[in-house]
């Protein structure tokens, strides 16, 4: 399977500290910050859209060797 590299263009932050606890995310409010290199114009007219798709990496979740069992 080919691999690919992802270069972040921003960060997603919230006050949640229990990264192992996977329940009740519906009430969590997060802030998305776009890197300054894109400038303010990168979000121009965003309010005109009903949805935005955000791709993110779970970089603080511990890695396991066995991927056969589903994790919550």
N, CA, C and O atoms as a GROMACS GRO file, in nm:
protein
  288
    1UNK      N    1   0.084  -0.117   0.000
    1UNK     CA    2   0.000   0.000   0.000
    1UNK      C    3   0.089   0.124   0.000
    1UNK      O    4   0.182   0.133   0.081
    2UNK      N    5   0.064   0.219  -0.089
    2UNK     CA    6   0.146   0.340  -0.092
    2UNK      C    7   0.123   0.424   0.034
    2UNK      O    8   0.014   0.426   0.092
    3UNK      N    9   0.226   0.492   0.074
    3UNK     CA   10   0.213   0.583   0.188
    3UNK      C   11   0.212   0.726   0.138
    3UNK      O   12   0.249   0.754   0.023
    4UNK      N   13   0.171   0.817   0.222
    4UNK     CA   14   0.171   0.958   0.187
    4UNK      C   15   0.199   1.040   0.311
    4UNK      O   16   0.181   0.994   0.423
    5UNK      N   17   0.242   1.160   0.289
    5UNK     CA   18   0.277   1.251   0.398
    5UNK      C   19   0.171   1.360   0.408
    5UNK      O   20   0.124   1.413   0.307
    6UNK      N   21   0.133   1.392   0.531
    6UNK     CA   22   0.034   1.496   0.555
    6UNK      C   23   0.105   1.614   0.621
    6UNK      O   24   0.175   1.598   0.721
    7UNK      N   25   0.087   1.731   0.564
    7UNK     CA   26   0.144   1.853   0.623
    7UNK      C   27   0.031   1.933   0.685
    7UNK      O   28  -0.059   1.979   0.613
    8UNK      N   29   0.033   1.952   0.817
    8UNK     CA   30  -0.076   2.027   0.883
    8UNK      C   31  -0.082   2.171   0.834
    8UNK      O   32   0.020   2.232   0.805
    9UNK      N   33  -0.204   2.224   0.825
    9UNK     CA   34  -0.223   2.365   0.790
    9UNK      C   35  -0.283   2.442   0.906
    9UNK      O   36  -0.311   2.561   0.894
   10UNK      N   37  -0.302   2.375   1.020
   10UNK     CA   38  -0.358   2.439   1.137
   10UNK      C   39  -0.368   2.341   1.251
   10UNK      O   40  -0.314   2.230   1.245
   11UNK      N   41  -0.436   2.383   1.357
   11UNK     CA   42  -0.453   2.300   1.476
   11UNK      C   43  -0.598   2.306   1.523
   11UNK      O   44  -0.670   2.402   1.498
   12UNK      N   45  -0.638   2.200   1.592
   12UNK     CA   46  -0.769   2.193   1.656
   12UNK      C   47  -0.743   2.180   1.805
   12UNK      O   48  -0.669   2.092   1.847
   13UNK      N   49  -0.803   2.267   1.883
   13UNK     CA   50  -0.780   2.266   2.028
   13UNK      C   51  -0.913   2.273   2.102
   13UNK      O   52  -1.010   2.332   2.056
   14UNK      N   53  -0.913   2.210   2.219
   14UNK     CA   54  -1.026   2.220   2.312
   14UNK      C   55  -0.974   2.198   2.453
   14UNK      O   56  -0.854   2.178   2.472
   15UNK      N   57  -1.062   2.203   2.550
   15UNK     CA   58  -1.021   2.191   2.690
   15UNK      C   59  -1.022   2.048   2.740
   15UNK      O   60  -0.997   2.024   2.858
   16UNK      N   61  -1.050   1.954   2.656
   16UNK     CA   62  -1.060   1.814   2.696
   16UNK      C   63  -0.920   1.761   2.727
   16UNK      O   64  -0.830   1.773   2.644
   17UNK      N   65  -0.902   1.702   2.845
   17UNK     CA   66  -0.770   1.650   2.886
   17UNK      C   67  -0.767   1.499   2.894
   17UNK      O   68  -0.659   1.441   2.903
   18UNK      N   69  -0.882   1.435   2.890
   18UNK     CA   70  -0.889   1.289   2.903
   18UNK      C   71  -0.895   1.224   2.765
   18UNK      O   72  -1.001   1.177   2.723
   19UNK      N   73  -0.782   1.220   2.696
   19UNK     CA   74  -0.779   1.172   2.558
   19UNK      C   75  -0.817   1.025   2.545
   19UNK      O   76  -0.856   0.982   2.437
   20UNK      N   77  -0.806   0.948   2.652
   20UNK     CA   78  -0.844   0.806   2.647
   20UNK      C   79  -0.994   0.788   2.656
   20UNK      O   80  -1.046   0.686   2.611
   21UNK      N   81  -1.064   0.883   2.714
   21UNK     CA   82  -1.209   0.874   2.730
   21UNK      C   83  -1.275   0.918   2.600
   21UNK      O   84  -1.259   1.033   2.558
   22UNK      N   85  -1.349   0.828   2.536
   22UNK     CA   86  -1.399   0.858   2.402
   22UNK      C   87  -1.546   0.896   2.397
   22UNK      O   88  -1.600   0.919   2.289
   23UNK      N   89  -1.613   0.904   2.512
   23UNK     CA   90  -1.756   0.936   2.513
   23UNK      C   91  -1.782   1.085   2.529
   23UNK      O   92  -1.694   1.161   2.570
   24UNK      N   93  -1.902   1.125   2.494
   24UNK     CA   94  -1.953   1.261   2.519
   24UNK      C   95  -1.877   1.371   2.446
   24UNK      O   96  -1.855   1.479   2.503
   25UNK      N   97  -1.837   1.347   2.324
   25UNK     CA   98  -1.768   1.451   2.247
   25UNK      C   99  -1.865   1.551   2.187
   25UNK      O  100  -1.824   1.658   2.143
   26UNK      N  101  -1.994   1.518   2.185
   26UNK     CA  102  -2.092   1.608   2.125
   26UNK      C  103  -2.101   1.743   2.194
   26UNK      O  104  -2.137   1.842   2.130
   27UNK      N  105  -2.068   1.749   2.322
   27UNK     CA  106  -2.077   1.874   2.396
   27UNK      C  107  -1.945   1.952   2.397
   27UNK      O  108  -1.938   2.062   2.452
   28UNK      N  109  -1.841   1.896   2.337
   28UNK     CA  110  -1.710   1.961   2.339
   28UNK      C  111  -1.701   2.062   2.226
   28UNK      O  112  -1.728   2.030   2.110
   29UNK      N  113  -1.663   2.185   2.259
   29UNK     CA  114  -1.644   2.289   2.159
   29UNK      C  115  -1.494   2.304   2.134
   29UNK      O  116  -1.417   2.323   2.228
   30UNK      N  117  -1.455   2.295   2.008
   30UNK     CA  118  -1.315   2.307   1.970
   30UNK      C  119  -1.293   2.432   1.888
   30UNK      O  120  -1.385   2.485   1.827
   31UNK      N  121  -1.170   2.479   1.889
   31UNK     CA  122  -1.130   2.596   1.809
   31UNK      C  123  -1.030   2.550   1.704
   31UNK      O  124  -0.932   2.483   1.735
   32UNK      N  125  -1.055   2.587   1.580
   32UNK     CA  126  -0.965   2.554   1.470
   32UNK      C  127  -0.887   2.680   1.435
   32UNK      O  128  -0.944   2.785   1.406
   33UNK      N  129  -0.756   2.668   1.438
   33UNK     CA  130  -0.668   2.781   1.406
   33UNK      C  131  -0.588   2.746   1.281
   33UNK      O  132  -0.515   2.647   1.278
   34UNK      N  133  -0.601   2.829   1.177
   34UNK     CA  134  -0.528   2.810   1.052
   34UNK      C  135  -0.394   2.881   1.063
   34UNK      O  136  -0.385   2.992   1.116
   35UNK      N  137  -0.288   2.818   1.012
   35UNK     CA  138  -0.154   2.878   1.016
   35UNK      C  139  -0.154   3.016   0.952
   35UNK      O  140  -0.224   3.039   0.853
   36UNK      N  141  -0.077   3.106   1.008
   36UNK     CA  142  -0.067   3.244   0.959
   36UNK      C  143  -0.020   3.253   0.815
   36UNK      O  144  -0.051   3.350   0.746
   37UNK      N  145   0.054   3.154   0.768
   37UNK     CA  146   0.108   3.158   0.632
   37UNK      C  147  -0.001   3.165   0.526
   37UNK      O  148   0.026   3.204   0.412
   38UNK      N  149  -0.126   3.128   0.561
   38UNK     CA  150  -0.236   3.132   0.466
   38UNK      C  151  -0.309   3.266   0.466
   38UNK      O  152  -0.386   3.294   0.374
   39UNK      N  153  -0.287   3.347   0.567
   39UNK     CA  154  -0.349   3.478   0.573
   39UNK      C  155  -0.499   3.472   0.599
   39UNK      O  156  -0.559   3.364   0.596
   40UNK      N  157  -0.558   3.585   0.624
   40UNK     CA  158  -0.701   3.592   0.655
   40UNK      C  159  -0.790   3.562   0.536
   40UNK      O  160  -0.905   3.522   0.553
   41UNK      N  161  -0.740   3.582   0.416
   41UNK     CA  162  -0.822   3.561   0.296
   41UNK      C  163  -0.858   3.414   0.274
   41UNK      O  164  -0.952   3.385   0.200
   42UNK      N  165  -0.787   3.321   0.338
   42UNK     CA  166  -0.815   3.179   0.316
   42UNK      C  167  -0.953   3.140   0.370
   42UNK      O  168  -1.007   3.038   0.327
   43UNK      N  169  -1.010   3.215   0.460
   43UNK     CA  170  -1.142   3.186   0.515
   43UNK      C  171  -1.251   3.276   0.458
   43UNK      O  172  -1.366   3.272   0.502
   44UNK      N  173  -1.216   3.355   0.360
   44UNK     CA  174  -1.311   3.448   0.300
   44UNK      C  175  -1.430   3.372   0.242
   44UNK      O  176  -1.412   3.273   0.171
   45UNK      N  177  -1.550   3.416   0.272
   45UNK     CA  178  -1.677   3.360   0.225
   45UNK      C  179  -1.711   3.224   0.285
   45UNK      O  180  -1.804   3.158   0.238
   46UNK      N  181  -1.638   3.181   0.386
   46UNK     CA  182  -1.666   3.052   0.450
   46UNK      C  183  -1.805   3.049   0.511
   46UNK      O  184  -1.869   2.944   0.514
   47UNK      N  185  -1.852   3.162   0.560
   47UNK     CA  186  -1.985   3.167   0.622
   47UNK      C  187  -2.097   3.134   0.525
   47UNK      O  188  -2.209   3.107   0.568
   48UNK      N  189  -2.070   3.136   0.397
   48UNK     CA  190  -2.170   3.105   0.297
   48UNK      C  191  -2.192   2.955   0.278
   48UNK      O  192  -2.282   2.914   0.204
   49UNK      N  193  -2.112   2.872   0.344
   49UNK     CA  194  -2.125   2.728   0.332
   49UNK      C  195  -2.200   2.670   0.452
   49UNK      O  196  -2.189   2.722   0.563
   50UNK      N  197  -2.276   2.564   0.430
   50UNK     CA  198  -2.349   2.502   0.540
   50UNK      C  199  -2.263   2.402   0.617
   50UNK      O  200  -2.292   2.371   0.732
   51UNK      N  201  -2.156   2.352   0.554
   51UNK     CA  202  -2.071   2.252   0.619
   51UNK      C  203  -1.926   2.273   0.578
   51UNK      O  204  -1.896   2.328   0.472
   52UNK      N  205  -1.837   2.228   0.665
   52UNK     CA  206  -1.694   2.229   0.637
   52UNK      C  207  -1.639   2.094   0.680
   52UNK      O  208  -1.671   2.046   0.789
   53UNK      N  209  -1.558   2.031   0.597
   53UNK     CA  210  -1.497   1.904   0.634
   53UNK      C  211  -1.357   1.929   0.688
   53UNK      O  212  -1.275   1.995   0.624
   54UNK      N  213  -1.330   1.875   0.806
   54UNK     CA  214  -1.201   1.891   0.871
   54UNK      C  215  -1.139   1.752   0.885
   54UNK      O  216  -1.200   1.662   0.943
   55UNK      N  217  -1.020   1.734   0.833
   55UNK     CA  218  -0.944   1.610   0.851
   55UNK      C  219  -0.843   1.634   0.961
   55UNK      O  220  -0.774   1.736   0.963
   56UNK      N  221  -0.834   1.540   1.052
   56UNK     CA  222  -0.742   1.559   1.162
   56UNK      C  223  -0.672   1.429   1.198
   56UNK      O  224  -0.717   1.321   1.158
   57UNK      N  225  -0.563   1.439   1.273
   57UNK     CA  226  -0.482   1.325   1.314
   57UNK      C  227  -0.491   1.314   1.466
   57UNK      O  228  -0.474   1.412   1.537
   58UNK      N  229  -0.518   1.193   1.513
   58UNK     CA  230  -0.520   1.169   1.657
   58UNK      C  231  -0.376   1.152   1.705
   58UNK      O  232  -0.333   1.039   1.732
   59UNK      N  233  -0.304   1.260   1.716
   59UNK     CA  234  -0.161   1.252   1.748
   59UNK      C  235  -0.132   1.228   1.895
   59UNK      O  236  -0.017   1.201   1.930
   60UNK      N  237  -0.231   1.237   1.983
   60UNK     CA  238  -0.208   1.216   2.126
   60UNK      C  239  -0.263   1.082   2.174
   60UNK      O  240  -0.263   1.055   2.294
   61UNK      N  241  -0.311   0.999   2.082
   61UNK     CA  242  -0.367   0.870   2.118
   61UNK      C  243  -0.257   0.766   2.109
   61UNK      O  244  -0.190   0.758   2.005
   62UNK      N  245  -0.234   0.685   2.213
   62UNK     CA  246  -0.123   0.589   2.209
   62UNK      C  247  -0.140   0.484   2.098
   62UNK      O  248  -0.250   0.435   2.072
   63UNK      N  249  -0.031   0.452   2.036
   63UNK     CA  250  -0.030   0.353   1.927
   63UNK      C  251  -0.023   0.213   1.988
   63UNK      O  252   0.042   0.192   2.090
   64UNK      N  253  -0.091   0.118   1.923
   64UNK     CA  254  -0.086  -0.022   1.965
   64UNK      C  255  -0.032  -0.106   1.850
   64UNK      O  256  -0.047  -0.070   1.733
   65UNK      N  257   0.030  -0.220   1.885
   65UNK     CA  258   0.084  -0.308   1.782
   65UNK      C  259  -0.023  -0.392   1.713
   65UNK      O  260  -0.010  -0.426   1.595
   66UNK      N  261  -0.129  -0.426   1.786
   66UNK     CA  262  -0.234  -0.512   1.732
   66UNK      C  263  -0.352  -0.426   1.689
   66UNK      O  264  -0.421  -0.367   1.772
   67UNK      N  265  -0.376  -0.418   1.558
   67UNK     CA  266  -0.483  -0.334   1.503
   67UNK      C  267  -0.606  -0.414   1.466
   67UNK      O  268  -0.698  -0.360   1.406
   68UNK      N  269  -0.610  -0.543   1.500
   68UNK     CA  270  -0.722  -0.629   1.462
   68UNK      C  271  -0.846  -0.605   1.546
   68UNK      O  272  -0.958  -0.624   1.498
   69UNK      N  273  -0.829  -0.564   1.670
   69UNK     CA  274  -0.943  -0.542   1.758
   69UNK      C  275  -0.988  -0.395   1.747
   69UNK      O  276  -0.905  -0.305   1.756
   70UNK      N  277  -1.117  -0.372   1.727
   70UNK     CA  278  -1.165  -0.233   1.721
   70UNK      C  279  -1.149  -0.164   1.855
   70UNK      O  280  -1.159  -0.226   1.961
   71UNK      N  281  -1.123  -0.035   1.849
   71UNK     CA  282  -1.110   0.046   1.970
   71UNK      C  283  -1.220   0.150   1.970
   71UNK      O  284  -1.258   0.201   1.865
   72UNK      N  285  -1.271   0.181   2.089
   72UNK     CA  286  -1.378   0.281   2.095
   72UNK      C  287  -1.329   0.419   2.057
   72UNK      O  288  -1.406   0.515   2.057
   0.00000   0.00000   0.00000
